[in-house]
Amino acid sequence: MKKAEQCREWLSRRSTMNHKIIGFVLLVFSFTGGWLWMDYQSALQQPLLIDRTVLIEIEKGDSLDRIIDKLVAEKLDIKPFWFKVIALQKNALKKLKTGEYELTPGLTAPKILALFVQGKTKQHAITFPEGWGFKEILHEIEKNTDLEHTLNGVAFENVMAKFKLDTNVPASPEGLFFPDTYFFEKHTSDVSLLKRAYDKMQSVLQQEWLNKAEGLPFKTPYEALILASIVEKETGVAAERPQIAGVFIRRLEQKMLLQTDPTVIYGMGESYQGDIKTKDLTAATPYNTYVISGLPPTPIAMPGRAALYAVLHPDKGDSVYFVARGDGTHVFSATLKDHTQAVDKFQRNKK
């Protein structure tokens, strides 16, 4: 009997101990589960401690672990385990898109993943101002480190062949690209960017051509583009563009020489040092409008929409001369006598 009582007492104590152990284990699991749940919720909802704009580039072949390493390397307080869990939950592993991403303060892990999945990459910008020549465009492209460069060493006259266009386009790239600000992703090729500018110029030129005034001396939109480039270089005063366009169009209609300095300068190329001499005005170049009749063979710069509109809706006055006042504006004259007086007043008397 005594041994039986001892056995029952031992079993009772063991049972009590087991209950305590089980209770402790359950408590630990409960605590751990609660902590894990709170940690998960924190990873899910808490914005990362980003106190600056951070750039992250996902490259071709990057695994999720590699992407996480890049986030950690930028000292973002990311929780790698939960980041993976959230990525799995959102079925994002095979949807992450390559590119450069801009992470800003306030982003949570799910929002960062959403950026990567949606491909909302950082957009870089490049600007081609009105009146620039193609060589200036190329220089701007060459110094942009965010573009992929494929045109280095390509001759000026061979550039258009890189676009593989189906239509018959001029050999010279001059004037064929629309002046604007273009946004692009990092590693966009220079040819791809220029193709957008080319397509936009074609679109704008066709829109303006379809709405042109009647009776203009242009056989093709390209001829209008050539004259628009000259108007663009002749004045920076928007209100004067239709007047200057009107002068040149009346000169074309009356078989007068255009006699415009910007074309002479363009034809001089690298030899132009800031001054046009008498010999330059008599030199036989395809762009010397003091010698050749009609339009030069190509545009001399990129005209904007306003210059295109001006040559297709020119001023209907009677002036066929103009001279610079020296303040950016011009005096317009209908007769050589009035023009000579304006030249004496604003040009010769100042020398």
C-alpha positions as CSV (number, residue, x, y, z in Angstrom):
1,M,0.0,0.0,0.0
2,K,2.7,2.3,0.9
3,K,4.5,1.8,-2.4
4,A,1.3,2.3,-4.3
5,E,0.7,5.6,-2.5
6,Q,4.2,6.7,-3.3
7,C,3.7,5.8,-7.0
8,R,0.5,7.8,-7.1
9,E,2.2,10.8,-5.5
10,W,5.1,10.6,-8.0
11,L,2.7,10.4,-10.9
12,S,0.8,13.3,-9.5
13,R,3.9,15.4,-9.2
14,R,5.0,14.4,-12.7
15,S,1.6,15.3,-14.1
16,T,1.8,18.6,-12.4
17,M,5.3,19.2,-13.8
18,N,4.1,18.2,-17.3
19,H,1.3,20.6,-17.1
20,K,3.6,23.3,-16.1
21,I,6.0,22.5,-18.9
22,I,3.2,22.3,-21.4
23,G,1.9,25.6,-20.1
24,F,5.3,27.1,-20.3
25,V,5.8,25.9,-23.9
26,L,2.3,27.2,-24.8
27,L,3.2,30.5,-23.2
28,V,6.5,30.6,-25.2
29,F,4.7,29.7,-28.4
30,S,2.0,32.3,-27.7
31,F,4.6,34.9,-26.9
32,T,6.7,34.1,-29.9
33,G,3.7,33.9,-32.2
34,G,2.5,37.3,-30.9
35,W,5.9,38.7,-31.4
36,L,6.2,37.3,-34.9
37,W,2.7,38.6,-35.8
38,M,3.6,42.1,-34.5
39,D,7.0,41.9,-36.3
40,Y,5.2,40.9,-39.5
41,Q,2.7,43.7,-39.2
42,S,5.5,46.1,-38.6
43,A,7.2,45.0,-41.8
44,L,3.9,45.2,-43.6
45,Q,2.8,48.6,-42.5
46,Q,5.7,50.5,-41.0
47,P,7.4,52.9,-43.5
48,L,11.1,52.3,-43.9
49,L,13.4,54.8,-42.2
50,I,14.4,56.5,-45.5
51,D,15.7,60.0,-44.8
52,R,16.8,60.7,-48.3
53,T,16.1,59.7,-51.9
54,V,17.7,56.3,-52.6
55,L,18.4,54.9,-56.0
56,I,18.2,51.2,-56.5
57,E,18.9,49.5,-59.8
58,I,17.5,46.1,-60.6
59,E,19.7,44.5,-63.2
60,K,18.9,41.7,-65.5
61,G,19.3,38.4,-63.6
62,D,19.0,39.9,-60.2
63,S,17.5,37.5,-57.7
64,L,15.3,38.6,-54.8
65,D,18.2,38.0,-52.4
66,R,20.4,40.2,-54.6
67,I,17.8,43.0,-54.6
68,I,17.5,42.7,-50.8
69,D,21.3,42.9,-50.5
70,K,21.2,46.2,-52.5
71,L,18.5,47.6,-50.2
72,V,20.5,46.6,-47.1
73,A,23.6,48.1,-48.6
74,E,21.8,51.5,-48.8
75,K,21.3,51.1,-45.0
76,L,17.5,50.8,-45.3
77,D,15.9,49.2,-42.2
78,I,14.4,46.4,-44.3
79,K,13.4,43.0,-42.7
80,P,14.8,40.6,-45.3
81,F,12.8,37.6,-44.1
82,W,9.5,39.4,-44.1
83,F,10.3,41.2,-47.4
84,K,10.6,37.7,-48.9
85,V,7.3,36.6,-47.3
86,I,5.5,39.7,-48.6
87,A,7.0,39.1,-52.1
88,L,5.7,35.5,-52.0
89,Q,2.3,36.6,-50.7
90,K,2.0,39.1,-53.6
91,N,3.3,36.6,-56.1
92,A,5.9,39.2,-57.1
93,L,9.0,37.0,-57.6
94,K,8.6,36.6,-61.3
95,K,7.1,40.0,-61.9
96,L,10.0,42.3,-60.7
97,K,11.1,44.5,-63.6
98,T,14.6,45.7,-64.3
99,G,15.4,49.4,-64.1
100,E,16.5,52.2,-61.8
101,Y,14.1,53.0,-59.0
102,E,13.8,56.1,-56.8
103,L,12.8,55.3,-53.2
104,T,11.5,58.2,-51.2
105,P,10.6,58.7,-47.5
106,G,7.3,57.2,-46.5
107,L,7.5,54.0,-48.5
108,T,6.6,50.6,-47.0
109,A,7.9,47.2,-48.1
110,P,4.7,46.4,-50.0
111,K,4.9,49.8,-51.8
112,I,8.5,49.2,-52.7
113,L,7.6,45.8,-54.2
114,A,4.7,47.4,-56.0
115,L,7.1,49.9,-57.6
116,F,9.3,47.0,-58.7
117,V,6.4,45.0,-60.1
118,Q,4.8,47.9,-61.9
119,G,8.1,49.0,-63.4
120,K,7.8,52.6,-62.2
121,T,11.4,53.4,-62.8
122,K,13.1,56.7,-62.3
123,Q,12.8,59.0,-65.3
124,H,15.8,61.0,-66.5
125,A,15.4,64.0,-68.7
126,I,17.3,65.6,-71.6
127,T,16.4,68.9,-73.3
128,F,16.9,69.9,-76.9
129,P,16.2,73.7,-77.2
130,E,14.7,75.3,-80.2
131,G,17.3,76.5,-82.7
132,W,19.9,73.9,-81.8
133,G,21.8,72.2,-84.6
134,F,22.2,68.4,-84.8
135,K,25.8,68.5,-83.7
136,E,24.7,70.3,-80.5
137,I,22.1,67.5,-79.9
138,L,24.8,64.9,-80.3
139,H,27.1,66.7,-77.9
140,E,24.3,66.8,-75.3
141,I,23.6,63.1,-75.8
142,E,27.3,62.1,-75.6
143,K,27.8,63.8,-72.2
144,N,24.6,62.2,-70.7
145,T,25.8,59.2,-68.7
146,D,22.3,57.7,-68.3
147,L,22.0,56.9,-72.0
148,E,23.4,53.9,-73.8
149,H,25.7,55.3,-76.5
150,T,25.7,53.7,-79.9
151,L,26.3,56.7,-82.1
152,N,29.9,57.4,-81.1
153,G,32.0,57.6,-84.2
154,V,29.0,57.5,-86.6
155,A,29.5,60.0,-89.4
156,F,27.0,62.9,-89.6
157,E,25.7,61.8,-92.9
158,N,25.2,58.2,-91.8
159,V,23.1,58.9,-88.7
160,M,19.7,58.5,-90.3
161,A,20.6,55.0,-91.5
162,K,20.7,53.9,-87.9
163,F,16.9,54.5,-87.6
164,K,16.1,51.9,-90.3
165,L,13.1,53.9,-91.5
166,D,10.8,52.6,-94.2
167,T,10.1,55.9,-95.7
168,N,12.5,57.9,-97.9
169,V,14.0,60.4,-95.6
170,P,16.7,63.0,-96.2
171,A,20.3,61.9,-95.7
172,S,21.1,64.9,-93.4
173,P,19.7,64.6,-89.9
174,E,19.6,68.4,-89.5
175,G,16.3,69.8,-88.4
176,L,14.5,66.4,-88.3
177,F,14.2,66.2,-84.6
178,F,11.7,68.1,-82.5
179,P,13.0,70.4,-79.8
180,D,11.6,69.4,-76.5
181,T,12.4,67.8,-73.1
182,Y,12.4,64.0,-73.3
183,F,12.1,61.7,-70.3
184,F,13.7,58.2,-70.4
185,E,14.8,55.3,-68.3
186,K,18.4,54.7,-67.5
187,H,20.2,52.7,-70.3
188,T,17.8,53.9,-73.0
189,S,19.8,54.0,-76.3
190,D,20.6,57.2,-77.9
191,V,19.0,56.0,-81.1
192,S,15.8,55.1,-79.3
193,L,15.6,58.6,-77.8
194,L,16.3,60.3,-81.1
195,K,13.7,58.2,-82.8
196,R,11.1,59.6,-80.4
197,A,12.3,63.1,-81.3
198,Y,12.2,62.3,-85.0
199,D,8.7,60.8,-84.7
200,K,7.4,63.9,-82.8
201,M,8.8,66.2,-85.5
202,Q,7.1,64.2,-88.2
203,S,3.8,64.3,-86.3
204,V,4.0,68.1,-85.6
205,L,5.1,68.9,-89.1
206,Q,2.2,66.9,-90.6
207,Q,-0.3,68.5,-88.3
208,E,0.8,72.0,-89.2
209,W,1.1,71.1,-92.9
210,L,-2.5,69.9,-93.0
211,N,-3.7,73.2,-91.6
212,K,-1.5,75.5,-93.7
213,A,-2.6,78.7,-95.4
214,E,-3.4,78.6,-99.1
215,G,-1.0,79.8,-101.8
216,L,2.3,79.1,-100.1
217,P,5.4,78.4,-102.3
218,F,6.1,75.0,-100.8
219,K,5.9,71.7,-102.7
220,T,6.6,69.5,-99.6
221,P,6.5,69.7,-95.8
222,Y,10.3,69.4,-95.9
223,E,10.6,72.7,-97.7
224,A,8.5,74.3,-95.0
225,L,10.8,72.7,-92.4
226,I,13.8,74.3,-94.1
227,L,12.3,77.8,-94.0
228,A,11.1,77.3,-90.4
229,S,14.6,76.5,-89.3
230,I,15.8,79.8,-90.9
231,V,13.0,81.7,-89.1
232,E,13.9,80.0,-85.9
233,K,17.5,81.2,-86.2
234,E,16.6,84.7,-87.3
235,T,14.7,85.8,-84.2
236,G,14.0,84.8,-80.7
237,V,11.0,87.2,-80.5
238,A,7.9,85.1,-80.9
239,A,5.7,87.9,-82.2
240,E,8.2,88.6,-85.1
241,R,8.2,85.0,-86.5
242,P,5.2,85.5,-88.8
243,Q,6.6,88.8,-90.1
244,I,10.0,87.3,-90.9
245,A,8.3,84.2,-92.5
246,G,6.3,86.6,-94.6
247,V,9.4,88.4,-95.8
248,F,11.1,85.2,-96.9
249,I,8.0,83.9,-98.6
250,R,7.5,87.0,-100.6
251,R,11.2,86.9,-101.5
252,L,10.7,83.3,-102.8
253,E,7.6,84.3,-104.7
254,Q,9.4,87.3,-106.2
255,K,12.5,85.2,-107.1
256,M,14.6,87.4,-104.8
257,L,17.6,85.9,-102.9
258,L,16.8,85.1,-99.3
259,Q,20.1,86.8,-98.1
260,T,19.9,85.5,-94.6
261,D,23.1,85.3,-92.4
262,P,22.2,82.2,-90.4
263,T,22.4,80.1,-93.6
264,V,25.8,81.6,-94.4
265,I,27.0,80.8,-90.9
266,Y,25.8,77.2,-91.2
267,G,27.6,76.8,-94.5
268,M,30.8,78.1,-93.1
269,G,30.8,75.3,-90.5
270,E,33.9,75.3,-88.2
271,S,35.5,78.2,-90.0
272,Y,32.9,80.6,-88.6
273,Q,34.6,82.5,-85.7
274,G,31.8,84.9,-84.8
275,D,32.1,87.3,-87.8
276,I,30.9,87.2,-91.4
277,K,33.3,88.8,-93.9
278,T,32.6,90.0,-97.4
279,K,34.4,87.0,-98.9
280,D,32.0,84.7,-96.9
281,L,29.0,86.4,-98.5
282,T,30.3,85.7,-102.0
283,A,31.7,82.2,-101.4
284,A,29.8,79.5,-103.4
285,T,28.4,77.1,-100.8
286,P,25.0,75.3,-100.9
287,Y,23.9,77.4,-97.9
288,N,25.0,80.9,-99.0
289,T,21.6,82.4,-99.7
290,Y,23.4,85.6,-100.9
291,V,24.5,83.5,-103.9
292,I,22.0,80.7,-104.4
293,S,18.4,81.2,-105.3
294,G,15.6,79.6,-103.3
295,L,16.0,77.5,-100.2
296,P,19.2,75.8,-99.0
297,P,19.3,72.0,-99.4
298,T,18.5,71.2,-95.7
299,P,17.3,72.8,-92.5
300,I,20.0,74.6,-90.5
301,A,18.6,73.9,-87.1
302,M,15.6,72.5,-85.2
303,P,12.6,74.7,-85.5
304,G,9.9,74.7,-82.8
305,R,6.1,74.5,-83.5
306,A,5.8,78.3,-83.4
307,A,8.3,78.7,-86.3
308,L,6.6,75.9,-88.3
309,Y,3.2,77.6,-87.7
310,A,4.7,81.0,-88.8
311,V,6.0,79.8,-92.2
312,L,2.7,78.0,-92.8
313,H,0.6,81.1,-91.7
314,P,2.9,84.0,-92.6
315,D,2.2,87.7,-92.1
316,K,0.4,89.1,-95.2
317,G,2.1,92.4,-95.3
318,D,4.3,93.8,-98.0
319,S,7.7,94.0,-96.4
320,V,10.6,92.2,-98.2
321,Y,13.5,93.6,-96.0
322,F,14.3,93.6,-92.3
323,V,17.2,94.7,-90.2
324,A,18.1,94.1,-86.6
325,R,17.6,97.0,-84.2
326,G,20.2,95.6,-81.8
327,D,17.8,94.8,-79.0
328,G,16.6,91.5,-80.5
329,T,13.8,93.0,-82.6
330,H,13.8,94.1,-86.3
331,V,12.7,96.9,-88.5
332,F,10.6,95.7,-91.5
333,S,10.6,97.6,-94.8
334,A,8.7,97.2,-98.1
335,T,11.1,99.3,-100.2
336,L,14.9,99.3,-100.6
337,K,15.0,103.0,-99.8
338,D,13.3,102.5,-96.4
339,H,15.5,99.5,-95.7
340,T,18.6,101.5,-96.5
341,Q,17.5,104.2,-94.1
342,A,16.9,101.6,-91.4
343,V,20.3,100.0,-92.0
344,D,21.9,103.5,-91.7
345,K,20.1,104.1,-88.5
346,F,20.5,100.8,-86.7
347,Q,23.6,99.3,-88.2
348,R,26.0,101.6,-90.0
349,N,25.7,104.5,-87.5
350,K,26.5,102.2,-84.7
351,K,29.9,101.1,-86.2
